[in-house]
């Protein structure tokens, strides 16, 4: 309530990107002050609940709700976001070399639609800067996924080199890695979701993962691929077939959409990727399709339009093992994570599921 009545009105009077930076960088600095992290955890921590605990990729998660990429692009506030009760964090998208991204303004609120449109363009400080921050973490309370992409100036035929470069630098610091080939804000990036370009990229990524695993002496770390919601049924089927046969550990469904169906706010005319409540149904449909195409054998992380426990539960029943939030944090504040977790546990209990994993793909049975 404090966020909705006090903090959000102040933040929403600010330029969206300025507010974003203020929150993320302010959070990164605030947690260094004595007592701040314990206070945050007392407000927002999710209580241990065996019904919500799950395991995916050989990694334990306290509950299934994590942070989507794009909010903490440079891993400047990992400890702060972990203090909000999130079960895992996806940082990035990071590229081999830092880049400024697209021209401003490039982030727009659509309050009437509970949505955001962004055309950021992978603005980030680069892989080396992220690696240095992750190396300095005082503690790692939750698993960290590192979302990697290519530099804007890199042509698609050279894209595998960029993804390998990110992995070489960041491999020691990620618990799993997300290959971003679905942002609509980097020219031609989405072409990497298809055919021979996708196969070549997967070969490069797996090759680098194998090299890094051999160098560090551990098992290869998991790799998931993030897909767009705007593919046709035939395109999605072809892409999922390549991913399933190409040895990826899972899929994130979905990234932002180019669709503007049903929007009412004047900012609907802005170019870029749309996130938030209008994406909810489409992303859930994509999850359902991927689960059906793979027979539930390829894990899915659901992302897009999750504002409450019912949204999360719908994605879980459609086939998602984990879910991610982003835009709902902007509109509802950090308490949304605790609320989703508590209400999700109640939903599972009411429908007779002892564990959240038992509900994954329930709509297909």
Number of C-alpha atoms within 10 A of each C-alpha: 10 9 16 13 9 10 12 18 11 12 17 14 9 12 13 18 17 11 15 17 13 13 15 21 16 14 18 18 13 15 20 12 8 9 10 15 19 12 13 18 16 13 15 19 20 22 13 10 13 13 19 20 16 19 14 17 14 9 11 15 19 21 26 28 28 28 25 25 24 19 24 23 22 26 28 21 24 26 21 23 26 24 25 22 28 29 28 27 25 25 27 28 27 32 25 25 17 18 17 12 17 15 9 9 12 17 19 20 24 18 13 10 15 20 24 26 23 22 23 23 21 26 21 25 18 21 23 17 20 24 19 14 15 21 13 8 13 8 10 11 14 21 20 23 24 29 27 28 27 28 25 22 11 12 14 20 11 12 23 23 18 23 25 23 21 25 22 16 17 23 22 15 18 20 17 20 24 25 22 26 25 24 26 23 20 21 13 14 20 20 13 22 26 17 13 11 15 20 18 14 24 23 14 18 23 19 13 22 22 16 14 20 16 12 9 12 9 10 11 17 19 21 23 24 24 22 25 23 23 20 15 9 11 9 14 21 16 14 20 22 14 19 22 16 9 14 15 18 21 21 24 26 28 29 26 27 24 18 16 15 9 9 16 12 14 10 15 21 10 15 17 24 21 27 27 26 18 22 24 21 16 18 27 28 16 25 28 24 18 26 22 15 16 14 12 17 13 20 22 30 26 33 32 32 27 32 23 18 22 14 19 29 23 22 32 28 22 27 32 31 23 27 26 28 26 21 24 23 17 22 20 17 17 21 18 23 27 20 15 22 24 16 16 23 21 15 16 18 14 10 9 11 15 15 17 24 22 16 21 23 22 13 13 13 5
